[in-house]
Amino acid sequence: MELNEVFNAGRGSVLNADGEVEMDASVMVGSDLSAGAVTVVKNIEHPISLARLVMEKTDHVLLAGDGAERFAREQGVPLLPSGCLVTDRRKRNWEKEKLEIAGETVGALAIDESGRLAAATSTGGRARKLVGRSSDTCMIGSGTYADDNVGAVSTTGHGETVAKFCLAHAIIRDMEYGKTAQKATTDCVQRMTERLHNTAGAITLSKDGDVGIGFSTEHMSWAYIKDNELHYGATLNDDNVDPL
């Protein structure tokens, strides 16, 4: 999805105040709570892959900016020419509009046959953000969380609000208290919106493979595969189903 210009991640990322792409990404596995993240990276085609390398090749969780790009070079990750990720659509919007609608952060969750969970999130952040701004996406517990004992979560929305509320971990906590994936997701998104007056959304998987989808925005594109069926939608009332 980082190559799909429809999404606000990778090649489709929105532009900051200087008209540049700066991206965040994080990944976490639930078996041992390993996690890796990058923030304010500019010339990486797949920030989520770099976040995974941080998780697997270092004893750190988060690398930023020039340090993250230096680490990428050391790991043999190719750096793209400067400005290569700026798309024509994003550039036109940046030039013509005072405030651009950002589009959707991308997130993915998975559970295998042994019940091992993983979560990953990637974003270009907020349109016209200050140079050097980090989003909730790179913050473990806000944008991403996974714990094999409970579940996994990936979030999207107004980053500063999601970060203040620690939305991903709030959902995990509600599940620890006995709520279903759906109930925990819906309740936490609603509480966050009521408390901080900004919108967000989340996708959730429980340790048993149950799905939760919740958002306080007008729409959020989502899809999941379960029992040889593809479920997908974009509004709260959607649940389209196609057999695989």
N, C-alpha and C positions, 0 to 999 in steps of 0.2 A: 504493500500500500504506500510505502514511501516513494515509489516511482509513479504513483497515480496523482496527477496534478489536481484532481478534484479535492483531495484531502489536504488538510493543513499539517503536512509532515513531509520531510524530505524535499523532493522536487516541487511539491505544491505549497511549500511554506509561505506564510505571509511575510511581509517586509517590516523591518524595524524603522525607527525614526530616520535613519540614514539611508533607507532604501536597500538594506542588506538582509540576507537570510541568516538567522541565528537559531539553532535548534537544540531541543532537549529530548532525552530519551532515558528510559529505565527498564530494567528487567529484574525479576525476582523468582526464585524457585522455593517451593514450600517445604521441601524435605529437610533442609538445614538452614533455611532463612538466608541463603546466599543472595546477594543483590549487587547490581552494578548500574551506574548511571553516568551520563555526560550532560553537560550544560554549556550553552553559548558556543556551540561548534558551528562552523560556517561552511566548510568545503568537503563534507563527508556525505557520500551518497546514501549510506544506510547508518544513521546514528544508532539505531537499536542494536546493530551488530557490534558497534564499538562499545556500547554499554555492556553487552555480553562479554566482550574481551576484558573489560574492567573487572567484571565479576569473576571471570575464570583465571585471569593471568596476574591479578594484583591482590593485595590484602586491603585495598581501599573500596569504598562504595561509590564515590563521586569524584570525577575529574572535570575540570572546567577549562573552557577557552583554549588558549595557546597550549596549555599543558595537556589537554585532551588530544589536540591535534599532533603534538609531539609524540604522545603515546601511540597514536594511530600510525605514524610513520615508523616507529620502532616495531610495531606489530605487522608491518607490511600492508597496512590498509591504504589504498591509493587516495590521495587528495586531489580533488577536482580543481580546475582553474578557477580563480576568484570570480565570483559572480555567476558561475555556471548554473547554480540552482535557482536563480531568479527567472521566473517564467514571464512570458509576455503579459498574461492576464493579470498577474499580481503587480507587475510594474505599471500597467495602465491604471489599475485601481489606485495604487499608491500615488500616482501623479495627479489623478483627477478628484480623489475623494479625501476629505478630511479624516474620515473614519471608515475603515473597511470592515465588513463582516468577515471574521477570521475563517470560518469553515470549521470542520470537525477534526480534532485530534483523533489519532487512530490508536486503538487498544485491542489486545488479543489475550484470551485466556485459554488454557488447555488443561485437561486431566487425562492421565493415561489409565490403562487397565489395572494398574497397581494402586491407583488413587493418588499418584504424585501430581501436584499442581504447579502451574507456572503462570506468571502474568507479565505482560510487556506493554509499554505505552510510548508513543513517539509524537512529537508536536513541533510546529514552528512557532508556537506561542501566540501572543496577542499582536494584532496589526498595529504598526506605529509605536510599538513599545520602546522604552528607553534602551539605548545600546547597553548590552551587558545584563539585561534583565533575565532572571531565571524563573521558570514556571514551576507549578506543582508537579508537573510530569517527571522532573528529575528528583523529586523528594519522596523517598520511600515512606509510605504511610499516608501520603496525600494523593499522589497520582497513581501509585502502584502498590500492591501488597499481595503476598501469597504465603499461606501457612497450611501445610498438609493436614493439620489437626482441625482446621476450621473451613477455609475456603480461599478464594482468590478474587481480587478486584482490580479493575482499571477504570479511571475516571476521565471526564472531560468537562469543559466549562470555563467559568471565570476563575483563572488560576490562583489569584491572590485569595479569593474566597475559599476555594478548595483547600489551599494550603493552611489557612487559619483554622479551618474546621478539621483538618486531617481526615478528609472524607473517606479515603480507602480503608484506613484502620478503624474509623468509626463504624463502618459497615461490618467489618470483621468482628469488632467488639459486640455489636448487637447480635451477631450470629452465635458468638460464644455464650450469650445470655439466653439462647434458645430460639431466636427468631429464624424463620426460613430465609433463604437467599433473597427471595422477592420482597418479603416484608422488611427485612433489614435495609435493603437498597432503597425502597420507596420511602421508608420512614426517615432514614438519614439524609437523603436528598431534600426532603421536605423540611426537616429541622434546620438544615444548613441554610436553605433559602429563606425561611422565616426569621432566622437569627441574624443573617448577614445581608439579606436583601439582594442577593445575586444568584444567578442560575448555574446549574451544573447537571451532569448525568453520570451514570455508572453502569457497568456490566459486572455481574458477579457469578461465580461458580461456588457451590458448596463442596465440601469434601465427599459428598455422595453424588455429585454431578448435577444437582438441581441448579436451575438458572434463575438469576434475578436481573431485571432491567428496569431502571428508573431514571427519570429526568424531569427537570422543572423548566426546561426550554420548550419552545413550541414543537421542536422535532429533534430527534437524534437517530441517525441511521444505525441499525443493529442487525445482526444475523448470528445464528448458531446452528450447529449440526448435532443432532441427537437421535439415536434409534433410527438411523438411515433416513432421516427427514431434515430438510433445510427449512428453518423458521427464519423469517425476516420481516422488517418493517421500519417505519420512520416516525410514527406517532404513537401515542399512548394506547390507542385502540387497535393498532395493527397486530396481526399475528398470521401472516401469510405462510403457508406450508406447501412445500414441493417435495415429492418423494425423490430419493436419490437412486 
